[in-house]
């Protein structure tokens, strides 16, 4: 049982992880959905799910797949069980997939006051202690929050000129953070946030922000990067093998 404050009807809020994995990872250059690319001896998504499964306060992890997905069970054998759930109800966008996952959680008994930690399948270097730090920081927060990292690099605003990208301006990086996942919000807040207009919404936090809330930023590690481009796979593999 989690250490959250007492919730509705005298029940402590539970904590669920939700991993949207219905995409194809078109930028990765891989010959398959990137969540199934082998890294350090197993599928990328298997590393992600192992990290979430090692967090004792997460009651269960729900993976939301495309209805056409036929690779998950072979890629992550033995995942299903009391703490490992699968729903093949993913949509065309991340927001649709997460919303479908929230519906699946409700069908399995999740309540509006329960916490949902949405995590990118492709952030396979996640460490359980980072998730615990997020839960500790947000357990008593009225809104919730997300792992993030203060921007260290100089930022440039770009414009196209003469067929090339050129600097239009230098952007002040003070106060700028790079958003990561998990992003942790109560089901009863996240569901209506994703049901609203989604213009400009790129993650769960931005959907919650659109309702007028200010999610909490919890500093994380630069290792918690999202595997996106071809070079990212080699870097992730080196880091995973160095941990082993």
C-alpha angles and dihedrals in degrees: 000000000000125000094236120134118270110283136196119329091012093294125132113238113255125217125232131181119218120196116191106209106158097109130099099221095231094179094056096077089222125141092235139028103303094236087070098048108119115247125176093345103318142053117291092242091053090065090050094051093046090057093049091045090056091062105095094200093060105093094197142345119228119201114200112207136181112269087241095053111126100163107067101086092049092046096048106027115191096018097124118088142090092323100028118072132173130198122183094203101105120145138213094273136041091247092053091048094049091046089052089050091053089054090051091051091052089051088055092052105270113153131215092255093053119106122243120199109200112201132182112244088218094060089086096157092070115139122211092231090061090055091048090052090053092049091048091051097046104034092095097030118115093218110025129228151216143244111260142158129226110246111253101176125082108258124223128197108219135211130183116247131161091356093303138094110252133182112267095175144338111252120220105245095196109121093010119131132184110231120231135169154290094069111192124207137145114265090235091058100038097050096059090040090060092043092062131077109311101198107134092007109133101157141012093268093057090052090052090046089055088063089058099262128130112219119212119253114223114191115239138171131284086232088073091080126146114249102232115137130049094259091054092068094060091047093048091049092052092050093046092050091047089056091051 
